[in-house]
Amino acid sequence: MLRLFVGIELPESVRQALSLVREEHPAARWHGPEQLHLTLNFIGSVAPQVAEQMARALEAAPGPAFALQVEGVGYFGSPEQPRIFWAGVAESSPLRVLQRNLETRLLPLGLMPDERPYAPHITLARVRQGIPLQAWLQRYAQLSLPAFPVEHICLYVSRGGAQSVHYEVLQRFALV
């Protein structure tokens, strides 16, 4: 079984800029710059033959290239018990259209639709227990990076477990 998701690969300059918001804390596991991405559709565990079918569906799926801008930071969980620290992206109609189109193509192949509305974000850290949050949020609330072109999407595989996860690009699909 392969644990898959579809995402946007970030340029090196964006990954390096985002790595600067890291703050050492024993409860936070920060993603390394090489692991930063923006998830479009989480697929989950599928058999290799289903992964191949999904890859074929993605070849025909993409739409036009567009620009995306990283903006602001936030968290999932409560202020007392944050679970995920993330960087946000500026509102983008092309991003939302792409995400919905991909979901539509992948649903017949076994993608389980997410009950929550799509909330585009770049996971920066996973938190094992509550840590002081307000200072970090205030420090990076105005985070704004230059827009970057999104010219392809990727099918990723997630390898590893609870202690260490590694994301690997299986295939890239050009946006035209």
Backbone bond lengths (Angstrom), bond angles and torsions (degrees), N, CA, C in turn:
res aa  C-N    CA-C-N  psi(-1)  N-CA   C-N-CA  omega(-1)  CA-C   N-CA-C  phi
1 M - - - 1.449 - - 1.530 109.10 -
2 L 1.305 114.18 142.94 1.464 121.66 178.38 1.519 108.95 -115.90
3 R 1.314 116.98 132.31 1.472 121.75 177.60 1.529 106.77 -94.01
4 L 1.349 116.68 110.74 1.459 121.59 -169.50 1.524 113.61 -117.96
5 F 1.331 113.97 157.67 1.462 121.37 167.58 1.518 108.31 -155.38
6 V 1.324 115.60 160.32 1.456 122.46 176.86 1.522 106.27 -106.79
7 G 1.337 115.88 134.93 1.457 118.26 -177.48 1.510 113.21 -153.00
8 I 1.315 113.43 179.13 1.460 122.39 177.91 1.522 107.74 -108.92
9 E 1.298 114.72 125.07 1.460 122.82 176.68 1.529 107.52 -76.34
10 L 1.313 117.17 133.69 1.464 121.23 -179.36 1.522 110.58 -92.83
11 P 1.330 116.88 143.58 1.474 118.76 175.23 1.529 110.96 -62.87
12 E 1.305 115.50 154.21 1.469 121.36 179.91 1.523 111.63 -53.60
13 S 1.325 118.30 -41.48 1.469 121.21 -178.24 1.527 111.24 -61.72
14 V 1.313 118.00 -38.36 1.465 122.11 178.99 1.526 109.64 -70.66
15 R 1.323 116.91 -44.66 1.474 119.86 179.09 1.528 111.24 -60.15
16 Q 1.322 116.87 -42.13 1.468 119.91 179.74 1.524 111.28 -67.15
17 A 1.328 117.53 -41.83 1.469 120.69 178.59 1.527 110.31 -62.36
18 L 1.317 117.36 -40.75 1.467 120.25 179.66 1.527 112.25 -69.64
19 S 1.312 117.23 -27.75 1.466 118.98 178.69 1.529 111.36 -67.98
20 L 1.319 117.52 -16.60 1.469 121.15 -179.96 1.525 113.44 -76.31
21 V 1.336 118.50 -11.02 1.464 120.05 178.56 1.530 111.64 -88.64
22 R 1.301 116.72 0.01 1.468 120.66 179.02 1.513 110.52 -65.47
23 E 1.322 115.57 137.95 1.465 121.98 174.16 1.516 107.25 -131.58
24 E 1.296 115.93 130.65 1.466 119.71 -177.64 1.524 110.51 -66.11
25 H 1.300 115.03 129.73 1.455 122.47 174.31 1.523 106.92 -159.85
26 P 1.323 118.13 134.43 1.468 119.76 -175.38 1.527 113.97 -63.01
27 A 1.326 118.68 -22.07 1.466 120.31 -177.95 1.526 112.76 -89.17
28 A 1.329 118.32 -11.20 1.461 121.07 -176.91 1.521 110.54 -102.55
29 R 1.335 115.50 131.36 1.466 121.25 173.41 1.522 106.83 -108.52
30 W 1.323 115.88 101.77 1.459 121.52 -177.47 1.518 110.42 -80.77
31 H 1.309 116.38 138.93 1.458 120.59 174.95 1.520 108.29 -74.04
32 G 1.313 116.64 139.16 1.452 120.18 174.10 1.524 109.75 -69.52
33 P 1.333 117.97 157.67 1.467 120.45 -178.70 1.523 113.33 -53.54
34 E 1.332 117.03 -35.29 1.468 120.68 -177.62 1.536 112.16 -68.52
35 Q 1.329 118.03 -16.32 1.460 122.24 -178.08 1.534 113.32 -96.28
36 L 1.325 117.81 -7.77 1.462 120.78 -175.92 1.520 111.35 -74.98
37 H 1.325 115.99 134.82 1.458 123.50 -178.48 1.521 107.68 -161.02
38 L 1.315 116.75 171.97 1.457 121.65 173.88 1.527 107.64 -116.45
39 T 1.321 116.80 117.55 1.463 120.84 -178.63 1.526 109.96 -77.01
40 L 1.319 115.60 134.83 1.460 122.11 173.95 1.522 110.63 -99.38
41 N 1.326 116.79 -47.69 1.463 122.15 -178.31 1.521 109.18 -144.47
42 F 1.326 116.58 122.01 1.456 120.54 174.08 1.518 107.56 -86.55
43 I 1.306 117.28 123.47 1.459 122.48 -177.25 1.523 110.91 -94.37
44 G 1.319 117.47 -46.34 1.460 120.89 -176.63 1.516 110.78 96.55
45 S 1.324 116.20 -161.93 1.468 121.89 -175.73 1.516 110.70 -84.16
46 V 1.330 114.52 125.82 1.471 120.96 178.49 1.531 109.05 -137.41
47 A 1.310 114.97 157.89 1.462 121.17 175.91 1.528 109.18 -70.34
48 P 1.336 118.03 153.84 1.469 120.39 -179.74 1.527 114.13 -54.76
49 Q 1.338 118.37 -37.58 1.463 119.70 -179.71 1.535 111.39 -67.89
50 V 1.338 117.76 -33.08 1.472 121.10 176.00 1.525 108.95 -69.91
51 A 1.327 116.66 -38.34 1.466 120.39 177.02 1.526 110.11 -59.37
52 E 1.317 117.15 -40.21 1.470 120.83 178.46 1.526 111.12 -65.12
53 Q 1.323 117.00 -40.89 1.468 120.65 177.41 1.529 110.69 -63.00
54 M 1.323 116.07 -41.04 1.462 120.30 179.67 1.527 110.37 -65.61
55 A 1.319 116.79 -40.10 1.466 120.36 177.84 1.523 110.55 -61.32
56 R 1.325 116.78 -41.68 1.473 119.65 177.73 1.526 111.12 -63.95
57 A 1.323 117.22 -38.72 1.466 120.60 177.92 1.525 110.87 -65.62
58 L 1.321 116.76 -35.42 1.469 120.42 -179.71 1.526 111.78 -71.86
59 E 1.327 117.95 -28.26 1.464 120.47 179.00 1.526 111.39 -58.51
60 A 1.314 116.35 -36.93 1.459 120.84 -177.16 1.527 112.51 -95.45
61 A 1.320 117.61 -4.61 1.460 121.13 -170.86 1.519 116.35 -84.21
62 P 1.314 119.69 -40.65 1.457 118.64 -167.82 1.519 114.47 -57.25
63 G 1.316 113.36 157.57 1.457 121.45 177.95 1.514 109.40 -111.90
64 P 1.320 116.36 -149.69 1.459 120.11 -177.36 1.532 112.77 -75.25
65 A 1.326 114.97 153.24 1.468 121.02 173.30 1.530 108.02 -65.87
66 F 1.327 116.12 156.48 1.467 121.00 179.91 1.516 108.57 -155.57
67 A 1.322 116.63 174.54 1.461 121.49 178.29 1.524 109.05 -106.71
68 L 1.311 115.34 149.81 1.458 122.45 -179.46 1.516 108.23 -135.91
69 Q 1.331 115.67 146.47 1.458 120.04 -179.20 1.518 110.36 -130.32
70 V 1.341 116.32 130.22 1.459 122.46 175.63 1.519 107.35 -77.86
71 E 1.347 114.65 131.41 1.462 119.82 -175.72 1.516 110.43 -149.45
72 G 1.321 117.22 121.36 1.454 122.39 173.64 1.512 114.12 76.92
73 V 1.326 114.61 171.01 1.463 122.52 176.98 1.519 108.59 -133.78
74 G 1.314 115.59 164.16 1.455 120.50 177.78 1.511 110.29 -167.33
75 Y 1.315 115.26 -164.69 1.461 120.54 -177.09 1.513 109.53 -151.91
76 F 1.322 115.64 158.60 1.450 122.91 168.93 1.518 106.33 -110.23
77 G 1.305 116.34 142.37 1.451 121.78 -173.98 1.520 108.26 110.31
78 S 1.302 116.27 -163.41 1.467 120.82 178.59 1.521 109.02 -102.61
79 P 1.344 118.08 163.59 1.480 118.86 177.64 1.535 111.90 -58.63
80 E 1.324 116.39 -32.14 1.471 120.15 179.95 1.520 112.13 -80.67
81 Q 1.334 116.62 -27.34 1.466 121.67 -177.51 1.529 110.89 -133.43
82 P 1.327 118.31 62.58 1.471 118.43 178.22 1.529 109.10 -66.31
83 R 1.347 115.77 143.01 1.470 120.65 178.80 1.515 111.47 -106.98
84 I 1.331 115.85 -34.45 1.461 122.14 -175.75 1.522 108.55 -136.79
85 F 1.322 117.48 132.80 1.472 122.82 167.55 1.520 106.54 -99.74
86 W 1.330 117.12 137.04 1.455 120.06 -178.09 1.516 112.22 -141.70
87 A 1.325 114.08 160.99 1.463 122.45 169.58 1.523 105.74 -105.36
88 G 1.322 115.98 140.14 1.455 120.54 -179.11 1.514 111.60 -94.62
89 V 1.311 114.96 177.68 1.463 121.02 174.50 1.524 107.94 -128.67
90 A 1.322 115.17 149.95 1.459 120.33 177.23 1.521 108.97 -62.73
91 E 1.324 116.17 148.24 1.467 120.61 178.95 1.516 109.36 -53.09
92 S 1.332 115.85 134.49 1.455 121.37 -175.80 1.525 109.55 -145.02
93 S 1.312 116.75 110.17 1.471 120.47 176.49 1.523 111.48 -60.82
94 P 1.352 119.16 -44.76 1.473 118.01 178.90 1.532 113.10 -59.09
95 L 1.328 117.53 -35.40 1.468 121.05 178.12 1.530 109.97 -64.33
96 R 1.308 116.61 -46.98 1.468 120.51 -178.81 1.529 111.69 -64.95
97 V 1.331 116.95 -40.20 1.471 120.47 177.72 1.526 109.74 -63.63
98 L 1.327 117.44 -45.07 1.460 121.54 178.90 1.526 110.71 -59.27
99 Q 1.326 116.49 -47.32 1.463 120.60 -178.64 1.525 110.86 -60.15
100 R 1.320 117.81 -44.88 1.473 121.21 179.41 1.530 111.70 -65.96
101 N 1.328 116.43 -41.10 1.470 119.66 178.96 1.526 111.61 -62.78
102 L 1.318 116.38 -42.44 1.465 119.82 178.38 1.523 110.69 -63.91
103 E 1.317 116.07 -43.62 1.463 120.21 178.54 1.532 110.56 -58.74
104 T 1.320 117.04 -44.66 1.460 121.86 179.71 1.525 111.15 -59.76
105 R 1.332 117.34 -40.34 1.470 121.10 -179.82 1.527 112.08 -71.86
106 L 1.333 116.89 -32.51 1.465 120.32 -174.78 1.531 113.87 -88.88
107 L 1.319 117.81 -21.27 1.471 120.45 -178.76 1.529 112.42 -55.88
108 P 1.344 120.11 -46.84 1.471 119.23 -179.56 1.528 113.60 -64.34
109 L 1.327 117.00 -15.75 1.465 120.70 -178.56 1.529 112.63 -97.07
110 G 1.328 116.68 3.41 1.461 119.09 175.55 1.511 115.75 116.41
111 L 1.339 118.84 -0.20 1.462 119.82 176.53 1.519 108.67 -61.96
112 M 1.303 116.69 130.34 1.457 120.99 175.67 1.529 107.63 -88.82
113 P 1.338 117.37 121.33 1.467 118.26 -178.91 1.521 110.79 -65.14
114 D 1.306 115.80 142.13 1.459 121.68 178.03 1.521 107.55 -79.60
115 E 1.304 116.75 131.96 1.469 120.95 -179.74 1.533 111.21 -72.18
116 R 1.313 116.56 -25.12 1.465 120.53 -179.56 1.521 109.72 -85.13
117 P 1.330 117.09 149.81 1.469 118.83 175.98 1.533 110.03 -65.04
118 Y 1.325 115.72 148.89 1.466 120.63 -179.98 1.522 109.46 -62.26
119 A 1.324 116.42 126.86 1.466 123.57 179.10 1.528 107.48 -124.29
120 P 1.346 117.94 89.23 1.462 119.27 -176.50 1.529 111.63 -61.49
121 H 1.328 114.87 130.67 1.467 120.96 -179.44 1.524 109.29 -160.91
122 I 1.311 114.89 163.43 1.463 122.50 176.06 1.520 106.41 -116.33
123 T 1.323 117.13 112.09 1.460 120.47 -179.31 1.525 109.04 -67.09
124 L 1.335 115.12 124.48 1.468 121.24 179.12 1.522 111.54 -99.59
125 A 1.346 116.87 -38.88 1.465 120.58 -177.15 1.516 110.23 -154.10
126 R 1.322 114.69 151.24 1.458 121.95 170.76 1.528 105.88 -107.82
127 V 1.317 115.34 141.34 1.464 120.60 -174.06 1.516 109.11 -116.22
128 R 1.321 116.46 128.67 1.461 121.29 -177.97 1.520 112.30 -83.23
129 Q 1.298 117.92 -30.09 1.473 121.30 178.67 1.516 106.93 -151.07
130 G 1.302 115.93 163.98 1.459 119.90 -176.76 1.526 112.34 -55.21
131 I 1.310 116.19 136.45 1.459 121.23 174.43 1.519 107.28 -133.22
132 P 1.321 118.24 157.42 1.464 120.05 178.98 1.527 109.88 -55.89
133 L 1.313 115.93 127.47 1.446 121.32 -171.11 1.521 113.41 -111.65
134 Q 1.307 117.25 -37.64 1.455 120.59 -171.33 1.526 113.09 -58.97
135 A 1.312 118.22 -41.17 1.468 120.38 -178.98 1.528 110.60 -62.71
136 W 1.337 116.72 -43.52 1.471 120.50 179.21 1.517 110.64 -64.24
137 L 1.324 117.26 -45.60 1.461 120.91 179.05 1.524 111.92 -59.87
138 Q 1.313 116.48 -43.88 1.467 120.25 179.86 1.525 111.33 -66.35
139 R 1.309 116.58 -40.85 1.466 120.98 -178.11 1.534 111.56 -61.45
140 Y 1.334 116.88 -36.94 1.464 120.08 -173.70 1.533 113.92 -114.97
141 A 1.318 117.09 12.44 1.472 120.88 -178.15 1.529 112.04 -57.74
142 Q 1.300 117.57 -33.80 1.469 121.41 -177.71 1.522 112.80 -94.53
143 L 1.325 117.10 14.14 1.463 120.21 178.58 1.521 110.12 -52.51
144 S 1.303 116.28 127.18 1.467 121.27 177.83 1.521 106.96 -151.46
145 L 1.312 115.65 118.86 1.460 121.07 -179.95 1.523 109.19 -106.79
146 P 1.313 118.16 155.41 1.471 119.76 177.32 1.525 110.95 -59.24
147 A 1.323 115.29 145.60 1.460 120.49 177.89 1.526 109.36 -61.02
148 F 1.318 115.36 149.39 1.464 120.93 178.42 1.519 109.07 -131.37
149 P 1.330 117.27 151.83 1.464 119.50 179.94 1.532 111.34 -77.32
150 V 1.317 115.47 137.83 1.459 121.69 173.04 1.520 105.16 -105.77
151 E 1.334 115.79 105.67 1.459 121.48 -174.26 1.516 113.13 -111.90
152 H 1.333 116.56 -5.58 1.458 120.47 176.51 1.525 109.69 -157.06
153 I 1.319 115.04 162.18 1.459 122.08 171.34 1.515 107.08 -118.02
154 C 1.331 116.18 165.40 1.463 120.15 -176.90 1.520 111.14 -131.72
155 L 1.313 115.19 146.14 1.457 122.40 167.08 1.522 105.10 -96.28
156 Y 1.335 115.68 118.45 1.462 122.17 -177.15 1.526 110.22 -107.47
157 V 1.329 114.69 152.85 1.458 121.24 167.84 1.522 106.51 -116.12
158 S 1.322 115.55 138.78 1.454 122.65 178.23 1.520 107.35 -102.39
159 R 1.326 116.35 123.61 1.465 121.05 -179.00 1.523 108.91 -120.52
160 G 1.303 116.12 143.50 1.452 120.46 177.58 1.510 110.94 114.27
161 G 1.322 114.77 -165.70 1.460 119.97 -175.89 1.501 112.09 -137.12
162 A 1.325 114.74 -149.08 1.462 121.19 -173.74 1.529 112.51 -65.72
163 Q 1.322 117.91 -32.77 1.464 119.93 -175.77 1.523 113.52 -85.30
164 S 1.307 117.03 -33.63 1.465 120.10 -176.68 1.523 109.05 -150.49
165 V 1.319 115.57 123.35 1.453 121.18 179.11 1.523 108.08 -119.69
166 H 1.314 115.35 139.31 1.462 121.64 178.60 1.521 108.08 -125.52
167 Y 1.332 116.73 131.69 1.460 121.50 178.94 1.522 108.37 -105.76
168 E 1.322 115.33 131.19 1.462 121.32 -177.89 1.527 109.58 -126.87
169 V 1.316 116.37 133.14 1.455 120.77 177.14 1.520 108.37 -74.72
170 L 1.335 116.52 122.96 1.460 121.25 175.40 1.524 110.63 -87.78
171 Q 1.332 115.85 -38.86 1.459 119.90 -177.55 1.525 109.64 -158.88
172 R 1.338 115.34 146.20 1.473 122.18 176.13 1.527 108.62 -109.65
173 F 1.335 115.35 145.75 1.456 122.07 179.82 1.523 108.21 -128.94
174 A 1.325 116.91 120.73 1.456 121.43 -175.26 1.528 111.40 -71.70
175 L 1.314 114.85 140.61 1.468 121.48 168.52 1.511 106.92 -93.49
176 V 1.308 117.48 136.82 1.474 120.22 -176.29 1.518 111.26 -123.14
